[in-house]
Amino acid sequence: MSSRSWLLFGAVIAVVLACGAGHPARAQAPAQNQKPTGAPTSPPSPPAAEPNATMPFGQDVTLTAKPIVYVKGSGTWDSAFSTISDAFKKLKAYTDKEGLKADGLPMTIFTATDDNGFDYEAAMPLAAPPKGAPHGGILVGQSPDGHALKFVHHGSYEDLDNTYEAVTNYLDDKRLEAKDMFIEEYVTDPVTADPSKLTINVYVLLK
């Protein structure tokens, strides 16, 4: 199972732990149907997954809702980055044409995941919503808000699964329940950046 799929089972895991039941067999899960990674997966340790020692792994934050324009769709893990990049190319063409001002970093809101793929909303936060109704598959909405934990990934998109595995274990250890969505916020431009040298903020919203 993809490490990202485990985030959507946060509530179930927390209940199992609270009842003192055995831990779900996750040790074998990353090897099954997981996106290929450039480095072997080692037993997750939150401090090791966080390259910047000055920033806590699992920073407590509060997300504020902002107007967004977004592209909604589905994808498979083996082509996840190209799917997301194409969505942001479409968004950029629209925002440039309409003269819309960005107010934050581009993000992907993952609304469902399983072993094979995911449902997503690739979004651009705006200073103000567009005056006219978008077209061509562009939608208008608001970004998620509320209590969340922030985790930072540095490296390739393929290696992001290692970070997600560490995030899952962090939530288990703290007995925290996650909502059924998570967010990737791209510090490096997903359209132009080298996919092997990315900085991505991962936000896990808590119940």
MARBA-3410 file (N, C-alpha, C, O; in Angstrom, 1 decimal):
207
0.8,-1.2,0.0,0.0,0.0,0.0,0.9,1.2,0.0,1.9,1.3,0.7 ~ 0.5,2.2,-0.8,1.3,3.5,-0.8,1.2,4.1,0.6,0.2,4.0,1.3 ~ 2.4,4.7,1.0,2.4,5.3,2.3,1.4,6.4,2.5,0.9,6.7,3.6 ~ 1.0,7.1,1.4,0.0,8.1,1.4,-1.3,7.6,1.8,-2.1,8.2,2.4 ~ -1.6,6.4,1.3,-2.9,5.8,1.6,-3.1,5.6,3.1,-4.3,5.7,3.6
-2.0,5.4,3.8,-2.2,5.2,5.3,-2.6,6.4,6.0,-3.3,6.3,7.0 ~ -2.4,7.6,5.5,-2.8,8.8,6.1,-4.3,8.9,6.2,-4.9,9.4,7.2 ~ -5.0,8.3,5.3,-6.5,8.3,5.3,-7.1,7.3,6.2,-8.3,7.1,6.3 ~ -6.2,6.5,6.9,-6.7,5.5,7.9,-6.3,6.0,9.3,-6.3,5.1,10.2 ~ -6.0,7.3,9.4,-5.6,7.7,10.7,-6.5,7.5,11.9,-6.1,7.1,13.0
-7.8,7.7,11.6,-8.8,7.5,12.7,-8.9,6.1,13.1,-8.9,5.8,14.3 ~ -8.8,5.1,12.2,-8.9,3.7,12.5,-7.7,3.3,13.3,-7.8,2.6,14.3 ~ -6.5,3.7,12.9,-5.2,3.4,13.6,-5.3,3.9,15.0,-4.9,3.2,15.9 ~ -5.7,5.2,15.2,-5.8,5.7,16.5,-6.7,5.0,17.4,-6.4,4.8,18.6 ~ -7.8,4.5,16.9,-8.8,3.7,17.7,-8.1,2.4,18.1,-8.2,2.0,19.3
-7.5,1.8,17.2,-6.8,0.5,17.5,-5.8,0.6,18.6,-5.7,-0.2,19.5 ~ -5.0,1.7,18.5,-3.9,2.0,19.5,-4.5,2.3,20.8,-4.1,1.8,21.9 ~ -5.6,3.1,20.9,-6.3,3.4,22.1,-6.8,2.2,22.8,-6.9,2.2,24.1 ~ -7.2,1.2,22.1,-7.8,0.0,22.7,-6.8,-1.0,23.1,-7.1,-2.0,23.6 ~ -5.5,-0.7,22.8,-4.4,-1.6,23.1,-4.3,-2.8,22.2,-3.6,-3.8,22.6
-4.9,-2.7,21.0,-4.8,-3.9,20.1,-3.5,-3.8,19.4,-2.8,-2.9,19.5 ~ -3.2,-4.9,18.7,-1.9,-5.0,18.0,-1.8,-4.0,16.9,-2.9,-3.6,16.3 ~ -0.7,-3.6,16.6,-0.4,-2.6,15.5,-0.7,-3.2,14.2,-0.3,-4.3,13.9 ~ -1.4,-2.5,13.3,-1.6,-3.0,11.9,-0.2,-3.3,11.3,0.8,-2.7,11.5 ~ -0.2,-4.4,10.4,1.0,-4.8,9.8,1.4,-3.8,8.7,1.0,-4.0,7.6
2.1,-2.8,9.1,2.5,-1.8,8.1,4.0,-2.0,7.6,4.4,-1.5,6.6 ~ 4.7,-2.9,8.3,6.1,-3.1,7.9,6.2,-3.6,6.5,7.1,-3.3,5.8 ~ 5.2,-4.5,6.1,5.3,-5.0,4.7,4.6,-4.1,3.8,4.8,-4.2,2.5 ~ 3.8,-3.1,4.2,2.9,-2.4,3.3,3.7,-1.5,2.3,3.3,-1.6,1.1 ~ 4.8,-0.8,2.7,5.4,0.0,1.7,5.9,-0.7,0.5,6.1,-0.1,-0.6
6.2,-2.0,0.6,6.8,-2.8,-0.5,5.7,-3.1,-1.5,6.0,-3.6,-2.6 ~ 4.4,-3.0,-1.1,3.4,-3.4,-2.0,2.8,-2.2,-2.8,2.3,-1.3,-2.1 ~ 2.8,-2.3,-4.1,2.2,-1.2,-4.9,2.6,0.2,-4.6,1.9,1.1,-4.8 ~ 3.8,0.3,-4.1,4.3,1.6,-3.8,5.0,2.2,-4.9,5.6,1.5,-5.8 ~ 5.0,3.5,-5.1,5.7,4.2,-6.1,7.2,3.9,-6.0,7.7,3.8,-4.8
7.9,3.6,-7.1,9.3,3.3,-6.9,10.1,4.5,-6.3,9.8,5.7,-6.6 ~ 11.0,4.2,-5.4,11.8,5.2,-4.8,13.2,5.1,-5.1,13.7,4.0,-5.4 ~ 13.9,6.2,-5.0,15.4,6.2,-5.4,16.2,5.6,-4.3,17.4,5.4,-4.6 ~ 15.7,5.5,-3.1,16.5,5.0,-2.0,15.7,4.0,-1.2,14.5,4.1,-1.2 ~ 16.4,3.0,-0.6,15.6,2.0,0.1,14.9,2.6,1.3,15.4,3.6,1.9
13.8,2.1,1.6,13.0,2.6,2.8,13.6,1.9,4.1,13.6,0.7,4.2 ~ 14.0,2.8,5.0,14.5,2.3,6.3,13.4,2.5,7.3,12.5,3.2,7.1 ~ 13.6,1.8,8.5,12.6,2.0,9.5,12.5,3.4,9.9,13.4,4.1,10.2 ~ 11.2,4.0,9.8,11.0,5.4,9.9,11.4,6.0,11.3,11.0,5.4,12.3 ~ 12.0,7.1,11.3,12.3,7.8,12.5,12.1,9.3,12.2,12.9,9.9,11.4
11.1,9.9,12.8,10.8,11.3,12.5,12.0,12.3,12.4,12.0,13.0,11.4 ~ 12.9,12.3,13.4,14.0,13.2,13.3,14.8,13.0,12.0,15.3,14.0,11.4 ~ 15.1,11.7,11.6,15.9,11.5,10.5,15.3,11.9,9.2,16.0,12.2,8.2 ~ 13.9,12.0,9.1,13.2,12.3,7.9,13.2,13.8,7.7,12.7,14.3,6.7 ~ 13.7,14.6,8.7,13.6,16.0,8.6,15.0,16.6,8.6,15.7,16.7,9.6
15.4,17.1,7.3,16.8,17.5,7.1,17.2,18.7,7.9,18.4,18.9,8.3 ~ 16.3,19.6,8.2,16.6,20.9,8.8,16.3,20.7,10.3,15.2,20.7,10.8 ~ 17.4,20.6,11.1,17.3,20.4,12.5,16.6,21.5,13.2,16.2,21.4,14.4 ~ 16.6,22.7,12.6,16.0,23.9,13.3,14.5,23.9,13.2,13.8,24.7,13.9 ~ 13.9,23.1,12.3,12.5,23.1,12.1,11.9,21.7,12.6,12.4,20.7,12.2
10.9,21.8,13.5,10.4,20.5,14.1,9.7,19.7,13.0,9.1,20.2,12.1 ~ 9.8,18.4,13.2,9.1,17.5,12.3,7.7,17.3,12.9,7.5,16.7,14.0 ~ 6.7,17.9,12.2,5.4,17.9,12.7,5.1,19.3,13.4,4.7,19.3,14.6 ~ 5.4,20.4,12.7,5.1,21.7,13.3,3.6,22.0,13.4,2.9,21.8,12.4 ~ 3.2,22.4,14.5,1.8,22.7,14.7,1.4,24.0,14.1,2.0,25.1,14.4
0.4,24.0,13.2,0.0,25.2,12.4,-1.5,25.3,12.3,-2.2,24.3,12.6 ~ -2.0,26.5,12.0,-3.4,26.7,11.8,-3.5,27.2,10.3,-3.0,28.3,10.0 ~ -4.2,26.5,9.5,-4.4,26.9,8.1,-5.6,27.8,8.0,-6.6,27.6,8.6 ~ -5.4,28.9,7.2,-6.5,29.8,7.0,-7.1,29.6,5.6,-6.3,29.5,4.6 ~ -8.4,29.6,5.4,-9.0,29.4,4.1,-8.7,30.6,3.2,-8.8,31.8,3.7
-8.4,30.3,2.0,-8.2,31.4,1.0,-9.0,31.0,-0.3,-9.2,29.8,-0.5 ~ -9.3,32.0,-1.1,-9.9,31.7,-2.4,-8.9,31.0,-3.3,-7.8,31.4,-3.3 ~ -9.4,30.0,-4.0,-8.5,29.3,-4.9,-9.2,29.0,-6.2,-10.4,29.0,-6.3 ~ -8.4,28.9,-7.2,-8.8,28.3,-8.5,-8.1,26.9,-8.6,-7.0,26.8,-8.2 ~ -8.8,25.9,-9.1,-8.2,24.6,-9.0,-8.7,23.7,-10.2,-9.7,24.0,-10.8
-7.9,22.7,-10.4,-8.2,21.7,-11.4,-8.4,20.4,-10.7,-7.6,20.0,-9.8 ~ -9.5,19.7,-10.9,-9.9,18.5,-10.2,-9.7,17.3,-11.1,-10.0,17.3,-12.3 ~ -9.1,16.2,-10.5,-8.9,15.0,-11.4,-8.4,13.8,-10.6,-8.5,13.8,-9.3 ~ -8.0,12.8,-11.3,-7.5,11.6,-10.7,-6.2,11.2,-11.4,-5.9,11.6,-12.5 ~ -5.4,10.4,-10.7,-4.1,10.0,-11.2,-3.6,8.7,-10.6,-4.2,8.2,-9.7
-2.5,8.2,-11.2,-1.9,7.0,-10.7,-0.5,7.4,-10.1,0.1,8.4,-10.5 ~ -0.1,6.6,-9.1,1.2,7.0,-8.4,2.4,6.9,-9.4,3.3,7.7,-9.2 ~ 2.4,6.1,-10.3,3.6,6.0,-11.2,3.7,7.2,-12.1,4.8,7.4,-12.7 ~ 2.7,8.0,-12.3,2.8,9.2,-13.1,2.3,10.4,-12.3,1.8,11.4,-12.9 ~ 2.4,10.4,-11.0,1.8,11.4,-10.1,2.4,12.8,-10.4,1.6,13.7,-10.6
3.7,12.9,-10.5,4.3,14.2,-10.6,3.9,14.8,-12.0,3.7,16.0,-12.0 ~ 3.9,14.1,-13.0,3.6,14.6,-14.3,2.1,15.0,-14.4,1.8,16.0,-15.0 ~ 1.3,14.2,-13.7,-0.2,14.6,-13.6,-0.4,15.9,-12.9,-1.1,16.8,-13.4 ~ 0.3,16.1,-11.8,0.2,17.3,-11.0,0.8,18.5,-11.8,0.2,19.6,-11.8 ~ 2.0,18.3,-12.4,2.6,19.3,-13.2,1.7,19.8,-14.3,1.6,21.0,-14.6
1.1,18.9,-15.0,0.2,19.3,-16.1,-1.0,20.1,-15.6,-1.4,21.1,-16.3 ~ -1.5,19.8,-14.5,-2.6,20.5,-13.9,-2.2,21.9,-13.6,-2.9,22.9,-13.8 ~ -1.0,22.1,-13.0,-0.5,23.5,-12.7,-0.1,24.3,-14.0,-0.3,25.5,-13.9 ~ 0.3,23.6,-15.0,0.5,24.3,-16.3,-0.8,24.9,-16.8,-0.9,26.1,-17.2 ~ -1.9,24.2,-16.6,-3.2,24.7,-17.0,-3.7,25.8,-16.1,-4.2,26.8,-16.6
-3.4,25.7,-14.8,-3.8,26.8,-13.9,-3.0,28.0,-14.2,-3.6,29.1,-14.2 ~ -1.7,27.9,-14.5,-0.9,29.1,-14.7,-1.3,29.8,-16.0,-1.3,31.0,-16.0 ~ -1.6,29.0,-17.0,-2.1,29.7,-18.2,-3.4,30.5,-18.0,-3.5,31.6,-18.5 ~ -4.3,29.9,-17.1,-5.5,30.6,-16.8,-5.3,31.9,-16.0,-5.8,33.0,-16.3 ~ -4.5,31.8,-14.9,-4.3,32.9,-14.0,-3.5,34.0,-14.8,-3.7,35.2,-14.5
-2.5,33.6,-15.6,-1.8,34.6,-16.4,-2.7,35.4,-17.3,-2.7,36.6,-17.5 ~ -3.6,34.6,-18.0,-4.5,35.2,-19.0,-5.5,36.2,-18.3,-5.8,37.2,-18.8 ~ -5.9,35.8,-17.1,-6.9,36.6,-16.4,-6.3,37.7,-15.5,-7.0,38.5,-14.9 ~ -5.0,37.7,-15.4,-4.3,38.7,-14.6,-4.6,38.5,-13.1,-4.7,39.5,-12.3 ~ -4.7,37.2,-12.6,-5.1,37.0,-11.2,-3.8,36.9,-10.4,-2.8,36.4,-10.8
-3.8,37.5,-9.2,-2.7,37.6,-8.3,-2.7,36.4,-7.3,-3.6,36.2,-6.6 ~ -1.6,35.7,-7.3,-1.4,34.6,-6.4,-1.2,35.1,-5.0,-0.6,36.2,-4.8 ~ -1.7,34.4,-4.0,-1.5,34.7,-2.6,-1.1,33.5,-1.8,-1.8,33.0,-1.0 ~ 0.1,33.0,-2.2,0.5,31.8,-1.5,1.1,30.8,-2.5,1.2,31.1,-3.7 ~ 1.5,29.7,-2.1,2.2,28.7,-2.9,1.2,27.7,-3.5,0.1,27.5,-3.0
1.5,27.2,-4.7,0.6,26.2,-5.3,0.5,25.0,-4.4,1.5,24.6,-3.8 ~ -0.6,24.3,-4.4,-0.8,23.1,-3.6,-1.7,22.1,-4.3,-2.5,22.4,-5.2 ~ -1.5,20.9,-3.8,-2.4,19.8,-4.3,-3.1,19.3,-3.0,-2.5,18.9,-2.1 ~ -4.4,19.2,-3.1,-5.3,18.7,-2.0,-5.7,17.3,-2.4,-6.4,17.1,-3.4 ~ -5.2,16.3,-1.7,-5.5,14.9,-2.0,-6.8,14.6,-1.2,-6.8,14.6,0.0
-7.8,14.2,-1.9,-9.1,14.0,-1.3,-9.4,12.5,-1.1,-10.3,12.1,-0.4 ~ -8.7,11.6,-1.8,-8.8,10.2,-1.7,-7.6,9.5,-2.3,-7.0,10.0,-3.3 ~ -7.1,8.4,-1.6,-6.0,7.6,-2.2,-6.3,6.2,-1.9,-7.0,5.8,-1.0 ~ -5.6,5.3,-2.8,-5.6,3.9,-2.6,-4.3,3.4,-3.1,-3.4,4.2,-3.4 ~ -4.1,2.1,-3.2,-2.8,1.5,-3.6,-2.4,2.0,-5.0,-1.2,2.1,-5.2
-3.4,2.2,-5.9,-3.0,2.5,-7.3,-3.0,4.0,-7.6,-2.3,4.4,-8.5 ~ -3.8,4.8,-6.9,-3.9,6.1,-7.4,-4.6,7.1,-6.4,-4.7,6.8,-5.2 ~ -5.0,8.2,-6.9,-5.5,9.2,-6.0,-6.5,10.2,-6.7,-6.5,10.3,-7.9 ~ -7.3,10.9,-5.9,-8.1,12.0,-6.4,-7.5,13.2,-5.9,-7.1,13.3,-4.7 ~ -7.5,14.3,-6.7,-6.8,15.5,-6.3,-7.5,16.7,-6.7,-8.3,16.7,-7.7
-7.1,17.8,-6.1,-7.4,19.2,-6.6,-6.1,20.0,-6.6,-5.6,20.3,-5.5 ~ -5.6,20.3,-7.7,-4.4,21.1,-7.9,-4.9,22.6,-7.9,-5.6,23.0,-8.7 ~ -4.4,23.3,-6.9,-5.0,24.6,-6.6,-3.9,25.7,-6.5,-2.8,25.5,-6.1 ~ -4.4,26.9,-6.8,-3.6,28.1,-6.7,-4.3,29.1,-5.8,-5.4,29.5,-6.2 ~ -3.8,29.5,-4.6,-4.5,30.4,-3.8,-4.4,31.8,-4.4,-3.4,32.2,-4.9
-5.4,32.6,-4.2,-5.5,33.9,-4.8,-5.8,35.0,-3.8,-6.3,34.8,-2.7 ~ -5.3,36.2,-4.1,-5.6,37.4,-3.3,-7.1,37.7,-3.3,-7.7,38.2,-2.3 ~ -7.8,37.4,-4.4,-9.2,37.6,-4.5,-9.8,36.6,-5.6,-9.0,36.3,-6.5 ~ -11.0,36.2,-5.4,-11.5,35.2,-6.4,-11.7,35.9,-7.8,-11.9,37.1,-7.8 ~ -11.7,35.2,-8.9,-11.9,35.8,-10.2,-13.3,36.4,-10.3,-14.3,36.0,-9.7
-13.4,37.5,-11.0,-14.6,38.2,-11.2,-15.6,37.5,-12.0,-16.8,37.5,-11.8 ~ -15.1,36.8,-13.1,-16.0,36.0,-13.9,-15.9,34.5,-13.7,-14.9,34.1,-13.1 ~ -16.9,33.8,-14.1,-16.8,32.3,-13.9,-15.7,31.7,-14.8,-15.7,32.0,-16.0 ~ -14.9,30.9,-14.2,-13.8,30.2,-15.1,-14.4,29.2,-16.0,-15.6,28.9,-16.0 ~ -13.6,28.8,-17.0,-14.1,27.8,-17.9,-13.0,26.8,-18.2,-11.9,27.0,-17.7
-13.2,25.9,-19.1,-12.2,24.9,-19.5,-11.7,24.0,-18.3,-10.6,23.6,-18.3 ~ -12.6,23.7,-17.4,-12.2,22.7,-16.4,-11.6,23.4,-15.1,-11.2,22.7,-14.2 ~ -11.6,24.7,-15.1,-11.1,25.5,-14.0,-12.2,25.7,-13.0,-13.3,26.2,-13.5 ~ -12.0,25.5,-11.7,-13.1,25.7,-10.7,-12.6,26.7,-9.7,-11.5,27.0,-9.5 ~ -13.6,27.2,-9.0,-13.3,28.2,-7.9,-13.8,27.6,-6.6,-14.8,27.0,-6.5
-13.0,27.8,-5.5,-13.4,27.3,-4.2,-12.6,28.0,-3.1,-12.1,29.1,-3.3 ~ -12.4,27.3,-2.0,-11.6,27.7,-0.9,-10.7,26.6,-0.5,-11.0,25.5,-0.5 ~ -9.5,27.0,0.0,-8.5,26.1,0.5,-9.0,25.6,1.8,-9.7,26.2,2.5 ~ -8.5,24.4,2.2,-8.9,23.8,3.6,-8.3,24.7,4.7,-7.3,25.4,4.5 ~ -9.0,24.7,5.8,-8.6,25.5,7.0,-8.6,24.6,8.2,-9.3,23.5,8.2
-8.0,25.0,9.3,-8.1,24.3,10.5,-6.7,23.9,11.1,-5.7,24.3,10.5 ~ -6.8,23.1,12.1,-5.6,22.7,12.8,-4.9,21.6,12.0,-5.5,20.7,11.5 ~ -3.6,21.8,11.8,-2.8,20.8,11.0,-1.4,20.7,11.5,-0.9,21.5,12.3 ~ -0.7,19.7,11.1,0.7,19.5,11.3,1.5,19.7,10.0,1.0,19.2,8.9 ~ 2.6,20.3,10.0,3.4,20.6,8.8,4.7,19.8,8.9,5.4,19.8,9.8
4.9,19.1,7.8,6.1,18.3,7.6,6.8,18.7,6.3,6.1,19.0,5.3 ~ 8.1,18.8,6.3,8.9,19.3,5.2,9.7,18.2,4.5,10.4,17.4,5.2 ~ 9.5,18.1,3.2,10.3,17.1,2.4,11.2,17.8,1.5,10.9,18.8,0.8 ~ 12.5,17.4,1.5,13.5,17.8,0.5,14.0,16.7,-0.3,14.3,15.6,0.3 ~ 14.0,16.8,-1.6,14.4,15.7,-2.5,13.5,15.4,-3.6,12.8,16.3,-4.0
13.6,14.2,-4.1,12.8,13.9,-5.3,11.3,13.6,-5.0,11.0,13.3,-3.8 ~ 10.5,13.7,-6.0,9.1,13.3,-5.7,8.9,11.9,-5.4,8.0,11.5,-4.7 ~ 9.7,11.0,-6.1,9.7,9.6,-5.8,10.0,9.3,-4.4,9.4,8.4,-3.8 ~ 10.9,10.0,-3.8,11.3,9.7,-2.4,10.3,10.3,-1.4,10.5,10.1,-0.2 ~ 9.3,11.0,-1.8,8.3,11.5,-0.9,7.6,10.4,-0.1,7.1,10.7,1.0
7.5,9.2,-0.7,6.9,8.2,0.1,7.6,7.9,1.4,6.9,7.5,2.4 ~ 8.9,8.1,1.4,9.6,7.8,2.7,9.2,8.8,3.7,9.1,8.5,4.9 ~ 9.0,10.1,3.3,8.5,11.1,4.2,7.1,10.8,4.7,6.8,10.9,5.9 ~ 6.3,10.3,3.8,4.9,10.0,4.2,4.9,8.8,5.2,4.0,8.8,6.1 ~ 5.8,7.9,5.0,5.9,6.8,6.0,6.2,7.3,7.4,5.7,6.8,8.4
7.2,8.2,7.4,7.6,8.8,8.7,6.5,9.6,9.3,6.3,9.6,10.5 ~ 5.7,10.3,8.5,4.5,11.1,8.9,3.5,10.1,9.6,3.0,10.4,10.7 ~ 3.2,9.0,8.9,2.3,8.0,9.4,2.7,7.5,10.8,1.9,7.4,11.7 ~ 4.0,7.2,10.9,4.5,6.7,12.2,4.4,7.8,13.3,4.2,7.5,14.4 ~ 4.7,9.0,12.9,4.6,10.1,13.8,3.2,10.2,14.4,3.0,10.4,15.6
2.2,10.1,13.5,0.8,10.2,13.9,0.4,9.1,14.9,-0.3,9.2,15.9 ~ 0.9,7.9,14.5,0.7,6.7,15.3,1.3,6.9,16.7,0.6,6.6,17.7 ~ 2.5,7.3,16.8,3.2,7.4,18.0,2.5,8.5,18.9,2.5,8.3,20.2 ~ 2.0,9.5,18.3,1.3,10.6,19.1,-0.2,10.3,19.3,-0.8,11.0,20.0 ~ -0.6,9.2,18.7,-2.1,8.8,18.8,-3.0,10.0,18.3,-3.9,10.4,19.0
-2.6,10.5,17.2,-3.4,11.6,16.6,-4.3,11.1,15.5,-3.9,10.2,14.7 ~ -5.4,11.7,15.3,-6.4,11.3,14.3,-6.3,12.3,13.1,-6.5,13.5,13.4 ~ -6.1,11.9,11.9,-6.1,12.8,10.8,-7.4,12.8,10.0,-8.1,11.8,10.0 ~ -7.7,13.9,9.4,-8.9,14.0,8.6,-8.6,13.3,7.3,-7.4,12.9,7.0 ~ -9.6,13.0,6.5,-9.5,12.2,5.3,-9.0,13.1,4.1,-9.6,13.1,3.0
-8.0,13.9,4.3,-7.4,14.6,3.2,-6.0,15.1,3.7,-5.7,15.2,4.9 ~ -5.1,15.3,2.8,-3.8,16.0,3.1,-3.4,16.8,2.0,-3.9,16.7,0.9 ~ -2.4,17.7,2.2,-2.1,18.8,1.3,-0.6,18.7,1.0,0.2,18.6,2.0 ~ -0.2,18.9,-0.2,1.2,19.1,-0.6,1.3,20.6,-1.1,0.6,21.0,-2.0 ~ 2.2,21.3,-0.5,2.4,22.7,-0.9,3.8,22.8,-1.4,4.8,22.4,-0.8
3.9,23.4,-2.6,5.2,23.3,-3.4,6.0,24.6,-3.2,5.6,25.6,-3.8 ~ 7.0,24.5,-2.5,8.0,25.6,-2.3,8.7,25.8,-3.6,9.0,27.0,-4.0 ~ 9.1,24.7,-4.2,9.7,24.8,-5.6,8.6,24.6,-6.6,7.7,23.8,-6.4 ~ 8.7,25.4,-7.7,7.6,25.4,-8.7,7.5,24.0,-9.3,8.5,23.5,-9.9 ~ 6.3,23.3,-9.2,6.2,22.0,-9.7,6.2,21.9,-11.3,6.3,20.9,-11.9
6.1,23.1,-11.9,6.1,23.1,-13.4,7.6,23.2,-13.9,7.9,22.6,-14.9 ~ 8.4,24.0,-13.2,9.8,24.3,-13.7,10.9,23.7,-12.9,12.0,23.6,-13.5 ~ 10.6,23.2,-11.7,11.7,22.7,-10.9,12.2,21.4,-11.3,11.5,20.6,-12.0 ~ 13.4,21.1,-11.0,14.0,19.7,-11.2,13.3,18.8,-10.3,13.3,19.0,-9.1 ~ 12.6,17.8,-10.8,11.8,16.9,-10.0,12.6,16.1,-9.0,12.1,15.4,-8.1
14.0,16.1,-9.1,14.8,15.4,-8.1,15.3,16.4,-7.0,15.9,15.9,-6.1 ~ 14.9,17.7,-7.1,15.4,18.7,-6.1,14.2,19.5,-5.7,14.1,20.7,-6.0 ~ 13.3,18.9,-5.1,12.0,19.6,-4.7,12.0,19.9,-3.2,12.7,19.2,-2.4 ~ 11.3,20.9,-2.8,11.0,21.2,-1.4,9.5,21.3,-1.3,8.8,22.1,-2.0 ~ 8.9,20.4,-0.5,7.4,20.3,-0.5,7.0,20.3,1.0,7.5,19.5,1.8
6.0,21.1,1.3,5.4,21.1,2.7,4.2,20.2,2.6,3.3,20.4,1.8 ~ 4.2,19.3,3.5,3.1,18.3,3.6,2.2,18.8,4.9,2.8,18.8,6.0 ~ 1.0,19.0,4.7,0.1,19.4,5.8,-0.9,18.2,6.0,-1.6,17.8,5.1 ~ -1.0,17.8,7.2,-2.0,16.8,7.7,-3.0,17.5,8.6,-2.6,17.9,9.7 ~ -4.2,17.5,8.2,-5.2,18.2,9.0,-5.7,17.2,10.1,-6.0,16.0,9.8
-5.8,17.7,11.3,-6.2,16.9,12.4,-7.7,17.0,12.8,-8.2,18.1,12.6 ~ -8.2,16.0,13.3,-9.6,16.0,13.8,-9.6,16.7,15.2,-10.7,16.9,15.8
END
